[in-house]
Amino acid sequence: MKKLLLLAALFSITLGASSQIVTGIKAEYHHGQTFVTWKVIPNYTYRFYYVYRYDSPITDANKNSATYMGKVLENFSLNYFLNLGIFGGPIVKDSFYMVINNDPWTQLDSTDGFIAVTCTKEKTYYYAVTADSTVGAGPLENKRMVPASNATTTGIAEHVAPIEAYLQVTGIPLEDNANLLYDGYCMFGTNQKTEYTPLMANEACFANNFGLIKDLDFSTPKNACTFFFYGGGGNAFDNANGTNVDAMWKVSMEDDLPNFNWDALGGENTKWIGYNENFDVYNANQFSAFPTTGIDRTYTIARVKWTLDWVKREFPNDIDTTQIAMQGSSNGCTGALTMAYLYPDLISAVDVTNAKFNVEYLGDPNKKCKWNANGTSRNRANIYLGEQATNLQSDIPKIKDVGYYGLYDFANFNNLIQDNKYNSLPVIFVTSGKSDDVTCW
């Protein structure tokens, strides 16, 4: 009798676990990335789906040999930050879902799961997606494989090639000038690196939006182009407003992570730099331990540089490459200035307001300064990048020496200016306020 009860219990647990399996998995190759979609589990109560790759169909027999690619949030098909910027909230009646084919009229929807994987080899791969199930006292990943349901049965011939940004929305009027139209693009940065594509995340895949606003005067042969970087609490759509110059295109960048522990609505940003390769993107909060090992990866800087290269490649007849500028305020100044110091031959001018030029500086006389030793910005930077005393290695090569900068050496722009001593820097305009009690002097 006890054996029958035990078998019944095991059967019940197995049945409960097997019910948490996605369906309708598909995979397609586009421009250096494989896009995997599936139908989500109705009323799924857990946070993530987990993605695997292998060079033969993934089955129960070989699943432990498959490569784990990472996880994505259960609602990743929702373009959360595009909705937040344009509508002021993440979900409204006409919410934007991800577009993966450049046709904004064929979005994914709330029934779809999704991930993009950057292709790293000329090889055929198969994919599988798993989910969490309630087993015993808590959730447990259910790795049961069902061919054609949560595991592909047709291989994807992958190629290493430049990846693309995909048009999400088009023709959205700006708030300050309804004649200027916002085209929203998204590129999918991943934890895979190729000769064309840098590392852009330490998790599987993040959606990175940016806006492109073209000038209305089509008589100009080529246009200047300015990249805009917002400060804390901003978004790419709002930041596209406010500055309009004839014969200038605008590219409004975004810096958002789907971590809502600090800001329940707006998520988190990387201060336009990046974060330690061991940083827990989804779960870190103000009480997280500071990293003491690993490399501080400048994922965001790499993504901005990729976007600049993409704009030049996508619009070779429209952009005057001798007139590419950067503009930033507060936190956004880091995005503008690092481009000027690291790629001075690509940038013509920079305009920043209330910039933090030296993150090594701990003791501003203004006691309200958030970058002082115990300030909130300092503490948050430490959680992302480690303490100044540790000065973990970054992935930025030294400008005039061998090796790589320590992160805090790199974040002291006095060092970058000194290392660019014999290089021609862009014209840089700086405005700072003596009463600024956030960035400080």
Disulfide bonds with the S-S distance in Angstrom:
Cys369-Cys440 2.32
